[in-house]
Amino acid sequence: MHNIAIIGGGPAGLMAAEVIATSGRPVTVFEAMPTVARKLLLAGKSGLNLTHGEEYGAFVSRYGAAQPALRPALDAFTPTDLRAWADGLGAETYVGSSGRVFPKAMKASPLLRAWLARLAALGVTIHTRHRWTGFDGNALRFETPTGPLTMTPAATLLALGGASYPRLGANAAWVPWLRIAGVDVRPFRPANCGFDVAWSALFREHFAGTPVKSVVATSDAGGKAGEFVITGHGIEGSLVYAHAAALRDRIEATGTAKLTLDLVPGRAIDRLEHDLGRQPAKASFSTRLRKGAGLDGVKAGLVRELTDAATRQDNARLAAALKALPLPVVRPRPIEEAISSAGGIALAAIDAAYMLRARPGTFVAGEMLDWEAPTGGYLLTACLATGRAAARGLMDWLDDR
């Protein structure tokens, strides 16, 4: 029986290896880095968010325009299935207050160790420091610690990731090789990323690194509650990531974008205006904000930074600003800093089995594909689900030959 090559040792590639090896077929994983699953381990440092516990219809809606293409793979490996898989590795899971699902140990390393042990028991071979350098006809070329290697597998599955966090291995070096092969690869763009804001030097000096809590932010993505962080260059954090695709697309379409902030959710604008108006005329602006609106610290700093003097002096205008404060963003942060990326292999370039139409026998999975999703477990779920789907497509293709 001929060997099957999987290039890329992230979650999609390792899941594909598990599915193929479970069928009794020999499979070899080639990973360019010294160890596998580096991005998974990095994500696990702050608590490994495996998936999300919301109702399944809402869950699949998070994949936006890519939902129809991804739906069969997700249906075959739902969040419930993922939790059962993790439980089988000894990584018992729980649903947090936000709906996000984590292993009780929180870290990625115990799960990864158990997973690699399972793969080894199934006979999966993993070669690290084997960097794929493209096709040579039907063969694959690699740079290895012992020199160049060329091999011709029975089938190949690519799971090389997107273009975020290149220091962990996903550097999109594969794009030219697939384009030469006739594959439609869309340009990569940052997703789940921070944004640059033109802060004044004074604001940056006082508030860089400060969280802004309990706000509602609105963009073309709708209104979402949460928190974000002021940085030296702009803003980042979970609430910003929830709006990242909408802000990025708006900037690309028009050159400008903004988040609209409600700094006092739960308080009516007329009550705010009344409470602000009760403050003494001689009171400082800081005192008026603190006593009239309950705002101080970074929220008061944002009001000073993003409003003009006329607004600050007029209670009606100030109340309106506190409920809808425009925060202009300049551009997304570089893709190297993004949690994930949009772009990659066009979904029309693969068939229902995740095989490249332009290169029969070559299958693809994970963040190489042109889809995006917010943080919250959606990214990892789809990587694992597409890894499984591509593996099954590969085996069906081999069976039909």
JOVEN-V163774 format. One record per backbone hydrogen bond with DSSP energy under -1.0 kcal/mol. CO is the residue of the C=O (numbers start at 1). NH is the residue of the N-H. Records with the same first field share a line. If there is no record, write none. Layout:
BEGIN
CO=NH / NH
END
This chain:
BEGIN
3=154
4=28
5=157
6=30
7=159
9=37
10=14
11=15
12=16
13=17
14=18
15=19
16=20
17=21
18=22
20=25
21=24
26=4
27=125
28=6
29=127
30=8
31=130
33=129
37=41
38=42
39=43
40=44
42=45
43=46
44=47
48=50
51=101
55=59
56=60
57=61
59=62
60=63
61=64
63=66
64=67
66=70
67=71
70=74
71=75
72=76
78=82
79=83
80=84
81=85
82=86
83=87
84=88
86=89 / 91
87=90
92=104
94=102
96=99
99=53
100=96
101=50
102=94
103=106
105=107
106=48
108=112
109=113
110=114
111=115
112=116
113=117
114=118
115=119
116=120
117=121
118=122
119=124
120=123
125=29
127=31
131=143
134=141
136=139
139=136
140=151
141=133
142=149
143=131
144=147
149=142
151=140
155=5
156=363
157=7
158=365
165=168
166=169
169=171
172=175
174=178
175=179
176=180
177=181
178=183
179=182
184=346
186=344
189=342
191=340
192=339
194=333
195=235
196=330
197=199
200=204
201=205
202=206
203=207
204=208
207=210
210=230
212=228
215=226
216=262
217=224
218=260
219=222
222=219
224=217
226=215
227=239
228=212
229=236
230=209
233=197
234=231
235=195
236=229
237=241
238=242
240=243
243=247
244=248
245=249
246=250
247=251
248=252
249=253
250=254
251=255
257=329
259=327
260=218
261=325
262=216
264=267
268=272
269=273
270=274
271=275
272=276
273=277
276=279
280=283
284=288
285=289
286=290
287=291
288=292
289=293 / 295
296=299
297=301
298=302
299=303
300=304
301=305
302=306
308=312
309=313
314=318
315=319
316=320
317=321
318=322
319=323
320=324
322=263
325=261
327=259
331=196
334=337
340=191
342=189
344=186
345=370
346=349
347=350
349=357
351=354
354=364
355=351
359=362
361=156
362=356
363=158
366=369
368=345
369=371
377=381
378=382
379=383
380=384
381=385
382=386
383=387
384=388
385=389
386=390
387=391
388=392
389=393
390=394
391=395
392=396
393=397
394=398
395=399
396=400
END
